[in-house]
Amino acid sequence: MNLLVFIHLFLITYGFHASPLVVSSHKLVKGLKTFLPEPISRHDVEDVTNMLKHLITECSSDEYVILDIPGLRYDDLNDKKRENWPFLSKYLSIASSDVGLPFVNGVIDLNFIKDYIVHNCDAELLTANVEDENSINYIDTRTKVIYMKFNDLNEEDKFIRTDQIFKIDEFVRRIIRKLPSPHYSIILTSSKTSEITPIPMDMMRSEPGTYGVFNSIIYDARRNNEVELNSNYKVAEPLWIDRPNPLTKYLLEKEKSLVKFLDYDLWMKNEKLIMTMILMILTIMMIKMKKLFDSFAPSRKEKLP
């Protein structure tokens, strides 16, 4: 019993090192939110990596945006700092699947995650220059992995740190505006752990708004059920045009160009012209017949005595 008390006091005194994680998918990934119980808890890197593999295996996104912000802490992402992330907050609100973990024991191997997406989803890896939004441009619709590694967040001046976060959020918004598809996932974390203030875990869990990650959005009671929130975006079926054989097409066009004597539509369309021609033909025939009869009739001189 004394050993347990000593361990508890040791952890409280010296704290621990961890990195945060935010995962979000525009399309629903079933089981993602419940993959790791108790979000405000400490999670091993292996378990978190398995959750990310669960997200990726379905290949339900057209783009996977991976954000590495060295020095990022859970308290940069809690409800009190929500206004520092206007774009990310909005996206999390409309995404179908969200997960927020404030305490990952260690750092996630983002190189492994990138390779896993590339090989499982036949994706192309693009690395952004975080100083130039034009470093990312699309020329096709192949699945993409867009990797962005930002500069370390300032540890000394909170105002500079907040300004950095604003600029990161805006840069990500500009990049995502270029995406040709709304079906994308965001993986946000830090490749550098931070020391967590020695606070008992029970106290952290009792104040999710302070120690959670975007808790008011991700763990809103209205989002407890797994529901596809973006079902209005549907992939249109390809339109296949059956092109006829060139010879068949030629014969059809030739047949259409032929004048059919018994074509009712043709007669109705040219009714007046046809009637005029018939009358002319009948008149000419009558004149010809009269001349023929006149040629056989005896002359007046032969009739005289």
FINUFI-804079 format. One record per residue (C-alpha): x, y, z; residue in three letters; residue number from 0; chain. Coordinates in Angstrom, 1 decimal, m for minus. Example, Ala and Ser with C-alpha at 12.3 -4.5 7.8 and 13.67 -1.06 7.14 Angstrom:
BEGIN
<pt <12.3, m4.5, 7.8>, 'ALA', 0, 'A'>
<pt <13.7, m1.1, 7.1>, 'SER', 1, 'A'>
END
This chain:
BEGIN
<pt <0.0, 0.0, 0.0>, 'MET', 0, 'A'>
<pt <2.8, 2.4, 0.9>, 'ASN', 1, 'A'>
<pt <4.4, 1.6, m2.5>, 'LEU', 2, 'A'>
<pt <1.3, 2.6, m4.4>, 'LEU', 3, 'A'>
<pt <1.1, 5.9, m2.4>, 'VAL', 4, 'A'>
<pt <4.7, 6.6, m3.2>, 'PHE', 5, 'A'>
<pt <4.2, 6.0, m6.9>, 'ILE', 6, 'A'>
<pt <1.2, 8.2, m6.9>, 'HIS', 7, 'A'>
<pt <3.0, 11.0, m5.1>, 'LEU', 8, 'A'>
<pt <6.0, 10.5, m7.5>, 'PHE', 9, 'A'>
<pt <3.8, 10.9, m10.6>, 'LEU', 10, 'A'>
<pt <2.1, 14.0, m9.1>, 'ILE', 11, 'A'>
<pt <5.4, 15.6, m8.2>, 'THR', 12, 'A'>
<pt <7.3, 15.0, m11.5>, 'TYR', 13, 'A'>
<pt <4.5, 14.8, m14.0>, 'GLY', 14, 'A'>
<pt <5.0, 13.1, m17.4>, 'PHE', 15, 'A'>
<pt <5.7, 13.9, m21.0>, 'HIS', 16, 'A'>
<pt <3.1, 13.6, m23.7>, 'ALA', 17, 'A'>
<pt <1.9, 14.9, m27.1>, 'SER', 18, 'A'>
<pt <m1.7, 15.6, m28.2>, 'PRO', 19, 'A'>
<pt <m3.5, 14.2, m31.1>, 'LEU', 20, 'A'>
<pt <m6.5, 15.4, m33.2>, 'VAL', 21, 'A'>
<pt <m8.0, 13.0, m35.8>, 'VAL', 22, 'A'>
<pt <m10.9, 14.0, m38.0>, 'SER', 23, 'A'>
<pt <m12.6, 12.6, m41.0>, 'SER', 24, 'A'>
<pt <m15.2, 14.3, m43.2>, 'HIS', 25, 'A'>
<pt <m16.7, 10.9, m43.9>, 'LYS', 26, 'A'>
<pt <m17.8, 8.5, m41.1>, 'LEU', 27, 'A'>
<pt <m15.3, 5.9, m40.0>, 'VAL', 28, 'A'>
<pt <m17.2, 3.5, m37.8>, 'LYS', 29, 'A'>
<pt <m15.6, 2.5, m34.6>, 'GLY', 30, 'A'>
<pt <m13.0, 5.3, m34.7>, 'LEU', 31, 'A'>
<pt <m14.4, 7.3, m31.8>, 'LYS', 32, 'A'>
<pt <m14.8, 4.3, m29.5>, 'THR', 33, 'A'>
<pt <m11.5, 2.7, m30.5>, 'PHE', 34, 'A'>
<pt <m9.7, 4.1, m27.4>, 'LEU', 35, 'A'>
<pt <m11.9, 4.5, m24.3>, 'PRO', 36, 'A'>
<pt <m11.6, 7.5, m21.9>, 'GLU', 37, 'A'>
<pt <m10.1, 10.2, m24.2>, 'PRO', 38, 'A'>
<pt <m8.8, 12.2, m21.3>, 'ILE', 39, 'A'>
<pt <m6.3, 9.6, m20.3>, 'SER', 40, 'A'>
<pt <m2.8, 8.5, m21.1>, 'ARG', 41, 'A'>
<pt <m2.6, 6.4, m24.3>, 'HIS', 42, 'A'>
<pt <0.4, 4.4, m25.5>, 'ASP', 43, 'A'>
<pt <1.8, 5.2, m28.9>, 'VAL', 44, 'A'>
<pt <1.1, 1.6, m30.1>, 'GLU', 45, 'A'>
<pt <m2.6, 1.9, m29.3>, 'ASP', 46, 'A'>
<pt <m2.9, 5.3, m31.0>, 'VAL', 47, 'A'>
<pt <m1.1, 4.0, m34.1>, 'THR', 48, 'A'>
<pt <m3.5, 1.1, m34.3>, 'ASN', 49, 'A'>
<pt <m6.4, 3.6, m34.2>, 'MET', 50, 'A'>
<pt <m4.8, 5.6, m37.0>, 'LEU', 51, 'A'>
<pt <m4.4, 2.4, m39.0>, 'LYS', 52, 'A'>
<pt <m8.1, 1.8, m38.5>, 'HIS', 53, 'A'>
<pt <m8.8, 5.2, m39.9>, 'LEU', 54, 'A'>
<pt <m6.6, 4.7, m42.9>, 'ILE', 55, 'A'>
<pt <m7.5, 1.1, m43.8>, 'THR', 56, 'A'>
<pt <m10.9, 2.1, m45.2>, 'GLU', 57, 'A'>
<pt <m9.3, 4.6, m47.6>, 'CYS', 58, 'A'>
<pt <m12.5, 6.6, m47.3>, 'SER', 59, 'A'>
<pt <m10.7, 9.9, m47.8>, 'SER', 60, 'A'>
<pt <m9.4, 11.5, m51.0>, 'ASP', 61, 'A'>
<pt <m6.8, 13.5, m49.1>, 'GLU', 62, 'A'>
<pt <m5.0, 12.9, m45.8>, 'TYR', 63, 'A'>
<pt <m3.7, 16.1, m44.3>, 'VAL', 64, 'A'>
<pt <m1.0, 15.5, m41.7>, 'ILE', 65, 'A'>
<pt <0.0, 18.4, m39.5>, 'LEU', 66, 'A'>
<pt <3.2, 18.3, m37.3>, 'ASP', 67, 'A'>
<pt <3.4, 21.2, m34.9>, 'ILE', 68, 'A'>
<pt <6.4, 20.6, m32.7>, 'PRO', 69, 'A'>
<pt <5.8, 21.8, m29.1>, 'GLY', 70, 'A'>
<pt <2.0, 21.6, m29.4>, 'LEU', 71, 'A'>
<pt <0.3, 20.9, m26.0>, 'ARG', 72, 'A'>
<pt <m3.1, 19.8, m25.0>, 'TYR', 73, 'A'>
<pt <m3.8, 23.3, m23.5>, 'ASP', 74, 'A'>
<pt <m3.3, 24.8, m27.0>, 'ASP', 75, 'A'>
<pt <m6.3, 22.7, m28.1>, 'LEU', 76, 'A'>
<pt <m8.7, 22.9, m25.2>, 'ASN', 77, 'A'>
<pt <m12.1, 24.7, m25.2>, 'ASP', 78, 'A'>
<pt <m10.5, 27.9, m23.8>, 'LYS', 79, 'A'>
<pt <m8.2, 28.2, m26.9>, 'LYS', 80, 'A'>
<pt <m10.9, 27.2, m29.4>, 'ARG', 81, 'A'>
<pt <m11.0, 30.7, m30.9>, 'GLU', 82, 'A'>
<pt <m7.3, 30.4, m31.9>, 'ASN', 83, 'A'>
<pt <m8.3, 27.7, m34.4>, 'TRP', 84, 'A'>
<pt <m11.3, 29.2, m36.4>, 'PRO', 85, 'A'>
<pt <m10.8, 26.9, m39.4>, 'PHE', 86, 'A'>
<pt <m10.0, 23.7, m37.5>, 'LEU', 87, 'A'>
<pt <m12.9, 24.3, m35.1>, 'SER', 88, 'A'>
<pt <m15.4, 24.7, m38.0>, 'LYS', 89, 'A'>
<pt <m14.1, 21.6, m39.7>, 'TYR', 90, 'A'>
<pt <m14.3, 19.5, m36.6>, 'LEU', 91, 'A'>
<pt <m17.9, 20.7, m36.2>, 'SER', 92, 'A'>
<pt <m19.0, 19.4, m39.7>, 'ILE', 93, 'A'>
<pt <m16.8, 16.2, m39.8>, 'ALA', 94, 'A'>
<pt <m18.5, 12.9, m39.3>, 'SER', 95, 'A'>
<pt <m15.7, 11.3, m37.2>, 'SER', 96, 'A'>
<pt <m13.6, 13.1, m34.6>, 'ASP', 97, 'A'>
<pt <m11.2, 12.0, m31.9>, 'VAL', 98, 'A'>
<pt <m9.2, 14.2, m29.5>, 'GLY', 99, 'A'>
<pt <m6.5, 12.8, m27.3>, 'LEU', 100, 'A'>
<pt <m4.6, 15.2, m25.0>, 'PRO', 101, 'A'>
<pt <m2.0, 12.7, m23.7>, 'PHE', 102, 'A'>
<pt <m0.2, 10.3, m26.0>, 'VAL', 103, 'A'>
<pt <2.8, 8.8, m24.2>, 'ASN', 104, 'A'>
<pt <5.5, 9.7, m26.7>, 'GLY', 105, 'A'>
<pt <5.4, 10.8, m30.3>, 'VAL', 106, 'A'>
<pt <3.6, 9.1, m33.3>, 'ILE', 107, 'A'>
<pt <5.8, 7.9, m36.1>, 'ASP', 108, 'A'>
<pt <4.5, 10.1, m38.8>, 'LEU', 109, 'A'>
<pt <6.8, 8.6, m41.4>, 'ASN', 110, 'A'>
<pt <5.2, 5.2, m40.8>, 'PHE', 111, 'A'>
<pt <1.7, 6.8, m41.0>, 'ILE', 112, 'A'>
<pt <2.6, 8.5, m44.4>, 'LYS', 113, 'A'>
<pt <3.9, 5.3, m45.8>, 'ASP', 114, 'A'>
<pt <1.0, 3.3, m44.6>, 'TYR', 115, 'A'>
<pt <m1.4, 5.6, m46.4>, 'ILE', 116, 'A'>
<pt <0.6, 5.6, m49.6>, 'VAL', 117, 'A'>
<pt <0.8, 1.8, m49.8>, 'HIS', 118, 'A'>
<pt <m2.7, 1.0, m48.6>, 'ASN', 119, 'A'>
<pt <m4.6, 3.7, m50.5>, 'CYS', 120, 'A'>
<pt <m2.3, 4.0, m53.6>, 'ASP', 121, 'A'>
<pt <m1.7, 7.6, m52.6>, 'ALA', 122, 'A'>
<pt <0.8, 10.2, m53.6>, 'GLU', 123, 'A'>
<pt <2.9, 12.0, m51.0>, 'LEU', 124, 'A'>
<pt <3.1, 15.8, m51.1>, 'LEU', 125, 'A'>
<pt <5.2, 17.8, m48.7>, 'THR', 126, 'A'>
<pt <4.2, 21.4, m48.2>, 'ALA', 127, 'A'>
<pt <6.6, 24.3, m47.7>, 'ASN', 128, 'A'>
<pt <4.9, 26.0, m44.8>, 'VAL', 129, 'A'>
<pt <6.2, 29.4, m45.9>, 'GLU', 130, 'A'>
<pt <4.6, 29.0, m49.4>, 'ASP', 131, 'A'>
<pt <1.0, 27.9, m49.9>, 'GLU', 132, 'A'>
<pt <1.7, 27.5, m53.7>, 'ASN', 133, 'A'>
<pt <4.0, 24.6, m52.9>, 'SER', 134, 'A'>
<pt <0.8, 22.4, m53.0>, 'ILE', 135, 'A'>
<pt <m1.1, 22.3, m56.3>, 'ASN', 136, 'A'>
<pt <m3.2, 19.7, m57.8>, 'TYR', 137, 'A'>
<pt <m2.9, 18.3, m61.4>, 'ILE', 138, 'A'>
<pt <m5.0, 15.1, m60.9>, 'ASP', 139, 'A'>
<pt <m7.5, 13.5, m58.6>, 'THR', 140, 'A'>
<pt <m5.3, 10.7, m57.2>, 'ARG', 141, 'A'>
<pt <m5.5, 10.2, m53.5>, 'THR', 142, 'A'>
<pt <m3.0, 12.5, m51.7>, 'LYS', 143, 'A'>
<pt <m1.1, 12.6, m48.5>, 'VAL', 144, 'A'>
<pt <m0.3, 16.3, m47.7>, 'ILE', 145, 'A'>
<pt <2.4, 16.6, m45.0>, 'TYR', 146, 'A'>
<pt <3.1, 19.9, m43.3>, 'MET', 147, 'A'>
<pt <5.7, 20.3, m40.6>, 'LYS', 148, 'A'>
<pt <5.7, 23.7, m38.9>, 'PHE', 149, 'A'>
<pt <8.3, 25.5, m36.8>, 'ASN', 150, 'A'>
<pt <8.4, 24.9, m33.1>, 'ASP', 151, 'A'>
<pt <5.9, 26.9, m31.1>, 'LEU', 152, 'A'>
<pt <7.4, 29.6, m28.9>, 'ASN', 153, 'A'>
<pt <7.8, 28.5, m25.3>, 'GLU', 154, 'A'>
<pt <8.5, 31.9, m23.8>, 'GLU', 155, 'A'>
<pt <5.9, 34.4, m25.2>, 'ASP', 156, 'A'>
<pt <2.3, 33.3, m25.1>, 'LYS', 157, 'A'>
<pt <1.3, 36.1, m27.5>, 'PHE', 158, 'A'>
<pt <3.8, 35.0, m30.1>, 'ILE', 159, 'A'>
<pt <2.7, 31.4, m29.6>, 'ARG', 160, 'A'>
<pt <m1.0, 32.4, m30.2>, 'THR', 161, 'A'>
<pt <0.0, 34.3, m33.3>, 'ASP', 162, 'A'>
<pt <1.8, 31.3, m34.6>, 'GLN', 163, 'A'>
<pt <m1.3, 29.1, m34.1>, 'ILE', 164, 'A'>
<pt <m3.5, 31.6, m35.9>, 'PHE', 165, 'A'>
<pt <m1.1, 31.6, m38.9>, 'LYS', 166, 'A'>
<pt <m0.9, 27.8, m38.9>, 'ILE', 167, 'A'>
<pt <m4.7, 27.5, m38.9>, 'ASP', 168, 'A'>
<pt <m4.9, 30.0, m41.7>, 'GLU', 169, 'A'>
<pt <m2.2, 28.3, m43.8>, 'PHE', 170, 'A'>
<pt <m4.0, 24.9, m43.4>, 'VAL', 171, 'A'>
<pt <m7.3, 26.6, m44.5>, 'ARG', 172, 'A'>
<pt <m5.6, 28.0, m47.7>, 'ARG', 173, 'A'>
<pt <m4.2, 24.6, m48.5>, 'ILE', 174, 'A'>
<pt <m7.4, 22.7, m48.0>, 'ILE', 175, 'A'>
<pt <m9.3, 25.2, m50.1>, 'ARG', 176, 'A'>
<pt <m7.3, 23.8, m53.1>, 'LYS', 177, 'A'>
<pt <m8.5, 20.2, m52.5>, 'LEU', 178, 'A'>
<pt <m10.7, 19.0, m55.3>, 'PRO', 179, 'A'>
<pt <m12.7, 16.8, m53.0>, 'SER', 180, 'A'>
<pt <m14.5, 17.5, m49.6>, 'PRO', 181, 'A'>
<pt <m13.7, 14.0, m48.4>, 'HIS', 182, 'A'>
<pt <m10.5, 14.6, m46.5>, 'TYR', 183, 'A'>
<pt <m9.0, 13.6, m43.1>, 'SER', 184, 'A'>
<pt <m6.8, 15.6, m40.8>, 'ILE', 185, 'A'>
<pt <m4.2, 14.2, m38.4>, 'ILE', 186, 'A'>
<pt <m2.7, 16.8, m36.1>, 'LEU', 187, 'A'>
<pt <0.0, 16.1, m33.6>, 'THR', 188, 'A'>
<pt <3.4, 17.1, m32.3>, 'SER', 189, 'A'>
<pt <6.7, 15.3, m33.1>, 'SER', 190, 'A'>
<pt <8.0, 16.7, m29.8>, 'LYS', 191, 'A'>
<pt <6.6, 15.8, m26.3>, 'THR', 192, 'A'>
<pt <5.9, 18.4, m23.7>, 'SER', 193, 'A'>
<pt <6.0, 18.1, m19.9>, 'GLU', 194, 'A'>
<pt <2.6, 17.9, m18.4>, 'ILE', 195, 'A'>
<pt <1.9, 19.8, m15.2>, 'THR', 196, 'A'>
<pt <1.6, 17.4, m12.3>, 'PRO', 197, 'A'>
<pt <m2.1, 17.2, m11.9>, 'ILE', 198, 'A'>
<pt <m3.9, 14.0, m10.8>, 'PRO', 199, 'A'>
<pt <m5.6, 12.2, m13.7>, 'MET', 200, 'A'>
<pt <m8.9, 12.1, m11.9>, 'ASP', 201, 'A'>
<pt <m8.9, 15.9, m11.7>, 'MET', 202, 'A'>
<pt <m8.2, 16.1, m15.4>, 'MET', 203, 'A'>
<pt <m11.1, 13.9, m16.3>, 'ARG', 204, 'A'>
<pt <m13.4, 15.9, m14.1>, 'SER', 205, 'A'>
<pt <m12.7, 19.1, m16.1>, 'GLU', 206, 'A'>
<pt <m12.8, 18.0, m19.7>, 'PRO', 207, 'A'>
<pt <m13.2, 21.5, m21.0>, 'GLY', 208, 'A'>
<pt <m9.8, 22.4, m19.5>, 'THR', 209, 'A'>
<pt <m7.8, 19.2, m20.1>, 'TYR', 210, 'A'>
<pt <m9.6, 17.7, m23.1>, 'GLY', 211, 'A'>
<pt <m9.0, 18.5, m26.8>, 'VAL', 212, 'A'>
<pt <m11.8, 20.5, m28.4>, 'PHE', 213, 'A'>
<pt <m14.1, 18.7, m25.9>, 'ASN', 214, 'A'>
<pt <m17.2, 20.9, m26.5>, 'SER', 215, 'A'>
<pt <m17.1, 20.0, m30.2>, 'ILE', 216, 'A'>
<pt <m15.8, 16.4, m30.4>, 'ILE', 217, 'A'>
<pt <m17.6, 15.0, m27.3>, 'TYR', 218, 'A'>
<pt <m20.8, 17.0, m27.6>, 'ASP', 219, 'A'>
<pt <m23.7, 14.8, m26.5>, 'ALA', 220, 'A'>
<pt <m25.4, 15.3, m29.9>, 'ARG', 221, 'A'>
<pt <m22.4, 13.6, m31.6>, 'ARG', 222, 'A'>
<pt <m22.4, 10.5, m29.5>, 'ASN', 223, 'A'>
<pt <m24.0, 8.3, m32.1>, 'ASN', 224, 'A'>
<pt <m22.0, 7.4, m35.2>, 'GLU', 225, 'A'>
<pt <m23.9, 9.1, m38.0>, 'VAL', 226, 'A'>
<pt <m22.8, 10.1, m41.5>, 'GLU', 227, 'A'>
<pt <m23.1, 13.9, m41.5>, 'LEU', 228, 'A'>
<pt <m22.0, 14.5, m45.0>, 'ASN', 229, 'A'>
<pt <m24.1, 12.1, m47.1>, 'SER', 230, 'A'>
<pt <m25.1, 14.8, m49.5>, 'ASN', 231, 'A'>
<pt <m21.8, 14.4, m51.3>, 'TYR', 232, 'A'>
<pt <m22.3, 11.6, m53.7>, 'LYS', 233, 'A'>
<pt <m19.9, 10.2, m56.3>, 'VAL', 234, 'A'>
<pt <m21.6, 10.5, m59.7>, 'ALA', 235, 'A'>
<pt <m21.7, 7.4, m61.8>, 'GLU', 236, 'A'>
<pt <m19.6, 7.7, m64.9>, 'PRO', 237, 'A'>
<pt <m21.6, 8.4, m68.1>, 'LEU', 238, 'A'>
<pt <m20.7, 5.8, m70.7>, 'TRP', 239, 'A'>
<pt <m21.5, 6.7, m74.3>, 'ILE', 240, 'A'>
<pt <m22.0, 3.8, m76.6>, 'ASP', 241, 'A'>
<pt <m20.4, 4.9, m79.8>, 'ARG', 242, 'A'>
<pt <m21.8, 3.0, m82.9>, 'PRO', 243, 'A'>
<pt <m19.6, 1.4, m85.5>, 'ASN', 244, 'A'>
<pt <m18.5, 4.0, m88.1>, 'PRO', 245, 'A'>
<pt <m20.0, 1.9, m90.9>, 'LEU', 246, 'A'>
<pt <m23.3, 1.5, m89.0>, 'THR', 247, 'A'>
<pt <m23.4, 5.3, m88.4>, 'LYS', 248, 'A'>
<pt <m22.8, 6.0, m92.1>, 'TYR', 249, 'A'>
<pt <m25.6, 3.7, m93.2>, 'LEU', 250, 'A'>
<pt <m28.0, 5.2, m90.7>, 'LEU', 251, 'A'>
<pt <m27.2, 8.7, m91.8>, 'GLU', 252, 'A'>
<pt <m27.5, 7.7, m95.5>, 'LYS', 253, 'A'>
<pt <m30.9, 6.1, m94.8>, 'GLU', 254, 'A'>
<pt <m32.1, 9.3, m93.1>, 'LYS', 255, 'A'>
<pt <m31.0, 11.3, m96.2>, 'SER', 256, 'A'>
<pt <m33.1, 9.2, m98.6>, 'LEU', 257, 'A'>
<pt <m36.5, 10.6, m99.6>, 'VAL', 258, 'A'>
<pt <m39.2, 8.1, m98.9>, 'LYS', 259, 'A'>
<pt <m42.2, 8.4, m101.2>, 'PHE', 260, 'A'>
<pt <m44.6, 6.9, m98.6>, 'LEU', 261, 'A'>
<pt <m43.3, 8.9, m95.7>, 'ASP', 262, 'A'>
<pt <m46.4, 10.4, m94.1>, 'TYR', 263, 'A'>
<pt <m44.5, 13.1, m92.2>, 'ASP', 264, 'A'>
<pt <m42.9, 14.2, m95.4>, 'LEU', 265, 'A'>
<pt <m46.2, 14.5, m97.2>, 'TRP', 266, 'A'>
<pt <m47.8, 16.5, m94.4>, 'MET', 267, 'A'>
<pt <m44.8, 18.8, m94.2>, 'LYS', 268, 'A'>
<pt <m44.9, 19.5, m98.0>, 'ASN', 269, 'A'>
<pt <m48.7, 19.2, m98.5>, 'GLU', 270, 'A'>
<pt <m49.1, 22.4, m100.5>, 'LYS', 271, 'A'>
<pt <m46.1, 21.8, m102.7>, 'LEU', 272, 'A'>
<pt <m47.2, 18.2, m103.5>, 'ILE', 273, 'A'>
<pt <m50.8, 19.2, m104.3>, 'MET', 274, 'A'>
<pt <m49.5, 21.9, m106.6>, 'THR', 275, 'A'>
<pt <m47.3, 19.4, m108.4>, 'MET', 276, 'A'>
<pt <m50.2, 16.9, m108.7>, 'ILE', 277, 'A'>
<pt <m52.5, 19.6, m110.3>, 'LEU', 278, 'A'>
<pt <m49.7, 20.6, m112.7>, 'MET', 279, 'A'>
<pt <m49.2, 16.9, m113.7>, 'ILE', 280, 'A'>
<pt <m52.9, 16.4, m114.2>, 'LEU', 281, 'A'>
<pt <m53.2, 19.5, m116.2>, 'THR', 282, 'A'>
<pt <m50.3, 18.5, m118.5>, 'ILE', 283, 'A'>
<pt <m51.8, 15.1, m118.9>, 'MET', 284, 'A'>
<pt <m55.2, 16.5, m119.9>, 'MET', 285, 'A'>
<pt <m53.6, 18.8, m122.4>, 'ILE', 286, 'A'>
<pt <m51.6, 15.9, m123.9>, 'LYS', 287, 'A'>
<pt <m54.7, 13.7, m124.0>, 'MET', 288, 'A'>
<pt <m56.7, 16.5, m125.8>, 'LYS', 289, 'A'>
<pt <m54.0, 16.8, m128.4>, 'LYS', 290, 'A'>
<pt <m54.0, 13.1, m128.9>, 'LEU', 291, 'A'>
<pt <m57.7, 12.9, m129.4>, 'PHE', 292, 'A'>
<pt <m57.6, 15.9, m131.7>, 'ASP', 293, 'A'>
<pt <m55.1, 14.1, m133.9>, 'SER', 294, 'A'>
<pt <m57.4, 11.2, m134.5>, 'PHE', 295, 'A'>
<pt <m60.6, 13.3, m135.1>, 'ALA', 296, 'A'>
<pt <m61.5, 13.9, m138.8>, 'PRO', 297, 'A'>
<pt <m60.9, 17.4, m140.1>, 'SER', 298, 'A'>
<pt <m63.9, 19.6, m141.0>, 'ARG', 299, 'A'>
<pt <m62.9, 19.6, m144.7>, 'LYS', 300, 'A'>
<pt <m63.4, 15.8, m144.9>, 'GLU', 301, 'A'>
<pt <m66.9, 16.2, m143.5>, 'LYS', 302, 'A'>
<pt <m68.1, 18.6, m146.2>, 'LEU', 303, 'A'>
<pt <m69.9, 17.0, m149.3>, 'PRO', 304, 'A'>
END
